Amino acid sequence: GAVVSQHPSRVICKSGTSVKIECRSLDFQATTMFWYRQFPKKSLMLMATSNEGSKATYEQGVEKDKFLINHASLTLSTLTVTSAHPEDSSFYICSAPGDSGKLFFGSGTQLSVL
Amino acid sequence: QQQVKQSPQSLIVQKGGISIINCAYENTAFDYFPWYQQFPGKGPALLIAIRPDVSEKKEGRFTISFNKSAKQFSLHIMDSQPGDSATYFCAARSNGGFKTIFGAGTRLFVKA
């Protein structure tokens, strides 16, 4: 099956700094990727749809200036958490649609903001 | 965003037993219903999926039952094993797109 690689798997940063998370489709091209956020023991909440070559589409309530998304190529989408604060600490997961209508997920990034 | 309701929140099953997780939806535009399995610290992995023109789909020990009129679907895990202990999410998406909405999740624990 298709592989979605997410990096880093874990990051710890100081409050006020920015953190970039990468999501790559390794063996297929993805014009669209999705970014989710998951709190402990909770469901996945869709944050935004990343569109190759155009602006991302954000879900209601998600701050565009806080969570910057760039989809510069057909295999790479990045999520940058700007001026991170402790409340941004969470598990972030990306996904990309592969063949046959299946959605493949990265392994996630655990962000901890001190 | 809570358009897919999932129950129970947690489930304990004896090894060899049947695990049953239920989901209900409201949006009739949904046309694809996947189930995902997630282990701690990992991303979700697709288990099995169904479209509303089919009432049941089976893959190995995993079966989805779908009731279109009731707008409900369920996952049955036969001969449950300790390795099945994980969190399971039902999900739905619509109109041929890939934007996927997840249920709240069910934490399954299979006792050896």
Interface residues (C-beta under 8 A of the other chain):
Chain A: V4 Q6 T32 F34 K41 K42 S43 L44 M45 L46 T49 E59 F91 I93 S95 P97 G101 K102 L103 F104 F105 G106 S107 G108 Q110
Chain B: Q1 Y32 P34 Y36 G41 K42 G43 P44 A45 L46 A49 F89 F98 K99 T100 I101 F102 G103 A104 G105 R107
